[in-house]
Amino acid sequence: MQDIVLPILYQDEHLVAINKPHNLLVHRSSIAAEESVFALQLLRDQLNCWVSPCHRIDRKTSGVLLFALTPEADKAVKMQFENHTTHKKYLALVRGYLPESGTADRPLAKENGTLQDAVTHFRCLKKVELEIEVSRYPTSRYSLAEITPETGRMHQIRRHFAQLRHYLIGDKTYGECKHNKMFEERFGLNTMLLHASELSFIHPITSENIHISAPISDEFTRILTEIGML
């Protein structure tokens, strides 16, 4: 991991966006004190300059991750994330057949118990039924979801889809262990199939509309191919 070169999706003198690999922390965290490699240090060393993450995505989530190259840009873009004026899209493989489209809007609790409004829109892109027995069912069904979160709460997508019982494949915290185990044993999956595919925002200096997209990882592509979705 230390030898990795992070793929650059967008760069100017104020901002840089990478396609973060699965299983890479954004920055140092007490939750994973044993880790010593982070996207922040890798990108700083790769560009040989100061960088600051404008937002966060989970360690096991891949995709668009935006960094500021100046304190001014950092402050301005973070304000957009806080005000929910950025637009994000994700792709995820989930258990079961999703409806054509829908919205999850149950509030989510912070660590101190305070409830926060949370809204997650989704639509189903593809469905597949595998001739693989999981739990008491002779076959197993999965959907590829395009997800558009309106808010940005911690683990929002994972928690909302768990509430819907359409658990994300590979999610060890909120997911369903029998399906995760099947994907590990049958397909060698060792991460969570959630990908930050698109990010749109207003450039803090030029006021341009910036749209950044990231291709899914080789691992995500491999799994979708093996189950017949690609």
N, C-alpha and C positions, 0 to 999 in steps of 0.2 A: 504493500500500500504506500510506503514512503517513496517509492520510485515512480508513483503515478504522475502523469501529466494531466491536469484537469482540462477538459475540453472547454474552450472559450466559445460562447454563443454570441456575445455582444461585448464591445469594448469601445470606449472613447476616453477622453481625459478625465471624466468625472465618475464613470460607472463601468463595471464589468460584470457580466453574467456568465456563470458556468453551468454545465450539465453535471450536477453532482452525482457520483456513483452511489448505488445502494451501499449500505453498511459503513458509511463515513459520517462521523459527527461534524456538525458545522463548526463548533468551537468547544473548548474545554468545559466540562460539566461535572458537578459533584455526583450526578447520577451514574456516570461512567468514569469514575476516578482512575480506573486501571488503563484507560486509553491514553495514547501518547501522540496519535496522528489525527489531525483535524483539517477540514477544508480551509479554514482560516490560515493556518500556518503554511499549508501546501501552496495556496494561491499567493500569499505574501512572498514566499521564497521563489515561486515561479515567475512572478512579475518584478520581484525585487523592489517592492514599494509598500507603503501603508495601505491596508485594506480593512474595511469594516462591513460585516454582514448587515444588510438592510432588513432582513427578516430571517426566519428559521424554517427548516423542514426537518422532519424526523430523520434519525440516523438511517433507518432502513428504507426511507423514501428517496427515490432518485428524482432528477430533473432540475428545472430552472431554479437557480439560487443567485440572487443579486447582491453584489457588493458595491460599496461606495469607495471611491479613490480620494475623496476630499471630505473633510468634516462638514462642509456646507451642503454637499450633495447628500451625505449620510443623514443629516438632520431633516432635510426636506423630504426625502423619499420615505423615511421612517414615519413621518407625519401622514403621508398618504396611506401607508399600511394601517396606521392607527385609526384613521378616519374611514377605512374601508372603501377608498376610492380607487384602489388597484383592482384589476380583474384577473382571476386565476382559474385555470382549468387543470384537472387531474384525470388520469386514467387509472382504473383499478380493476382487478379480477376479483369477483365476489361470488359467494356461495348462492346458489339458487337462481331462478329466473326472475329478473327484475321486471317491473312494469315498463311500458314504453318510456315513461318519464314520471317524475315525481319530485316532491320536496320533503325534506326532514326539517322540522322547526322546533323540536323540543329543546328547552333551555338546558345548558350544561353547567355543572357545578365546578367552581374553582377548587383548589386544594383546601381553602378555608371554608368551603361549603356554600359560598355565595353563588347564586344562580346568575348566569349570563345568557342573554338571548343568543341563539345560534341558528343559522339558516343554511341549509345545504341543498342545492338543486342537482338533479341528476337525470340522465337519459341512458337508455340501454342501447348499446351499439351492436352487440352480437350475443348470441346464446349458443351453448353447446351442452349436449348430454353425453356423458362418458359411460361406457359399459364397465364401470368399476364400482364395486360394492363398497359403500362407506356407511358405517353404523348399521342400521336395520334396513337400509334401502338398497335394492339390487343395482341401481344406476345412480350416478351423481350429476347434478346440473350446475352450470356456472354461467355468469354473465360478465361481459366486458362493459364497464360503466364509464361514461364521461361525466365528470363531477365538477360543478361550479359552486364553490362555497361563497356565500354572501358575506359571512363574517369569518374571523380568523381565530377561533378559540383553540386551546391546546387539544391536540388529537381529535379535532372536531369531526373530520371525515370518518375516522376509525370508530369513534363512539356513536355517531349517528347511524352508520351502517350496522353496527352491532345492535343498536336499538331496533332496527328494521329486521334483524335476523338475517341480513345479507352480509355476513362477516367477510372481511378482506382476507384473501388467501395469503398466508405467511405472517399474519398479525398474531404474535404470541401473547399480547396483553389483552386484547379485546376479541380476538378471533375464536374460531372453533377448532379444538385440538385434533379431532378425528380427521377433518379435511386437511389441516396443516400437515399432519403425519402422513397422510396419503401422498401429498405432493412432494414431501421430503423423500419418501421411500420409492415412489414410482418415477419421479421426475428429477430428483436430486436438488430440489429447491431449497435454498438456504437464506432467503430474504423475504421481504414483504412486497407484494405486487401492487405498489402504489407509486405513481409517477407524476410529478409536477410538469405537465406538458406545455403549458402556456402561461405567460405573464404579460399583462399590459398595464402601462402607467404613463403619467405625464412626466417628461424629462424635467428635472428640477431647475435646470439652467436654460435650456433652449425652448421649453414649453412644447416640444414635439410630442406627438403620440408615439410611444415606443411599444412595439409588440415583439416578444421573444418567444420562440418555440424550441422545444428540445425533443429529439427522437428518443424513443424508449430504448432501454438498455439491451445489450445482447442477451442477458438472462431473461428479461421479460419477453423479448422476441422469441427466444427458444421455447419457453413454456407455452406461449400462444400458438406457436407452430406445432408443437407436439400434441396439443389437445385439439388441433384442427380449427383454430380461430384465424389463422393466417395461411 
